[in-house]
Amino acid sequence: MSLISFAKLRVLIVEDHSLLIDGLRNLLAAQGRYEVVGEVTDGLQVYEACQRLEPDLILLDLSLPGMDGIDVIHQLHKRWETLRIVVVTASNEEHRGRAALAAGALAYVLKQSPQQVLLAALQHAVLGKAFIDPALKLDSIAEPEVAAGEAALTLRERQVLKLVAEGKRNRDVAELLSISLKTVETHRLNLMRKLDAHNAAELSSWARRLGLTEF
């Protein structure tokens, strides 16, 4: 189903770098058919923003604080199956591209690509068609390979793992995810058991292996 109509398409930008946000805003404004209705800089804020702003399209970076972009896509696609999600990221790793598309994104574009590539991705997304940046050379949208240990993790455990890797204390995690401290401690123990990790450093290492953090 396409989104073609006379009304402007409502776009939510999910990106944590202000220069890139400004660039995307200017590019979309020049097209005349898109209206940027909001900006989000943290993965944990995206769901609430979608409830409040009701966008037609989302331009989403994968490397976000708070919640990994792949998990954001899973969360949004589960609630709004027809929401058009266009990933705009610096990650040229093929497994990340496949994971994003498998999670529910319609298009995957590299930040270093020309503007015409992003515009083509948007046009495809409006029509409900998939688009993959030619620079990725993905011949098909296949199921991504799952790292050992990853398949056993729940979405909430992945959220906790990312926040722990970002250096958040248990109390900080509880506040950010609106859950109890005891629940955070339980998730952390489950993570250590499932991943055979013995301390925060090993959990952080797993977060990097699973693509939840870059450093």
Secondary structure, 3 states (H helix, E strand, C coil): CCCCCCCCEEEEEECCCHHHHHHHHHHHHHHCCEEEEEEECCHHHHHHHHHHHCCCEEEECCCCCCCCHHHHHHHHHHHCCCCEEEEEECCCCHHHHHHHHHHCCCEEEECCCCHHHHHHHHHHHHCCCCEECHHHCCCCCCCCCCCCCCCCCCHHHHHHHHHHHCCCCHHHHHHHHCCCHHHHHHHHHHHHHHHCCCCHHHHHHHHHHCCCCCC
